[in-house]
Amino acid sequence: MLEILAALAPLAAIAIAVLVGRASPLPAAAIGLAATVAAIALTGGSVLGSAVTAVPQALLIWLLPAAVILPGLVLAEAIARSPLSQDLSGWVGTWPIATPLWATVLVLGAAPMLEAATGFGLCLVLVLPALAARLPVLAAARIGVFAMATMPWGTAGLATIVAAVLAGLDADAVARVTAVVSAPVLIAAGAVVMRSAGGSWREVPLGAAIGAALAGAIALAAAWLGPQMAGIAGGAVVVAVAALLAGRAGLPPRSLWPFAVLVLGVVVWTRLPIGALWTPAFASVSVQPLTTPGPILALVACLLLARAPDQALATVRRGLARAIKPLATVAVVIVLGRLALSSGLLQPLATALATLPAPALAPAGALIGAASGWLTGSGVAGNALSQGLAVALDPVRPLLLVASHNAGAAHGAMSALGIAALISALSRLSPAESAAITATALRILILVTVPALCLGVVIASAITR
């Protein structure tokens, strides 16, 4: 019993820090790491012996998010200081379609495309003002939670790539199964957004159909183009189809050319045999940082900065400063996860959970991921925190467990306290309204995300047999 409680210590410590202490992600991760070290010591494990393997592995894995987060946040800052977001929302805002349909396309089309291209919640800068122009501010903020619905594919599929590396699996294979697990979440999101934006119950199936179109486009893109392009392509398909149906929407403005450069650049870059040029490895972990779209993010950022050279230095400094806490948080959580795994701390809990009926193992993995993602506010950090435990539930079928946990971590992060706080800040809500948004995000997690994830796991389990 002591070993099982010790295995729960990291998650419990982070949960207490977040829910009781209202700690931000970095202090909460540090508390979780301290709890992990204490739990290993109390159960007779060797902290130093485990750290010899865990820390170098963690640093290697950390290279992947670092290669994307650093240039990605500089790009996000450059876009925020340019008229790109306003031009995109302005173009979408001119579409001659009813508000419920328009809001659904915005949240499940334009937002996923922008979030997959840049990440870090930048899509909220586009979505929230646009929604508030047609809807009450509080209603717009509630709908805005779903703008983060494609988090498995955010930041060029970073969470999915890290999930594959942590498990030693092929990223494309993890992406394909994750797309299946994630599909019911997107379908449910479409239905809820349509209704929440004022659509009638008769229009709810249309919202679900838009979510299904996004899920299908992501699944096809994940299979053909890989996780880096899945979210970008999926959102682009929804926007393109909606623009055609809108009739008089017209072509997108020329000022959106950086998005075209980004999409084409990522497609070309990820198809070049560049990754093998640098493959650092330690023990059983090897990574290829050059396979990430980081260089293309940096290129597009440079192109934008060149158009406003007087602001370039300030923009770069601001972006790099914003990267410090996310990079530190991810580093601490990855060390925590590798330390717990290499020390055997998680094994007693995994053994106990493995006694569950076989059909319940993959849903359990998704729920563990959802809890980790919600606590850390990040799909990447959620995977690093508890994916080892999820995989240990069923080592025979690790692909299904990794994909289920990855989808759970990313979609759980959609409703995290940090995301709700960001939405409240961008919408300039009062304290009472902010509390309402936090409660809404939690209800979405419990009533929409978790049931949809479990359905997705069942479907994926049947397909992958």
Secondary structure, DSSP 4 states (H G I P E B T S, - for coil): -HHHHHHHHHHHHHHHHHHTS---HHHHHHHHHHHHHHHHHHTT--HHHHHHHHHHHHHHHHHHHHHHHHHHHHHHHHHHTSSHHHHHHHHHHT--S-HHHHHHHIIIIIHHHHHHHT-TTHHHHHHHHHHHTTS-HHHHHHHHGGGGTTGGGHHHHHHHHHHHHHHT--HHHHHHHHHHHHHHHHHHHHHHHHHHTT--GGGHHHHHHHHHHHHHHHHHHHHHT-HHHHHHHHHHHHHHHHHHHHSTT-PPPGGGHHHHHHHHHHHHHHHSTTGGG---EETTEE--GGGSSHHHHHHHHHHHHHTSHHHHHHHHHHHHHHHHHHHHHHHHHHHHHHHHHHTTTTHHHHHHHTTS-HHHHHHHHHHHHHHHHHHHT-HHHHHHHHHHHHHHH-TTSHHHHHHHHHHHHHHHHTT-HHHHHHHHHHHT--HHHHHHHHHHHHHIIIIIIHHHHHHHHHHHHHH--
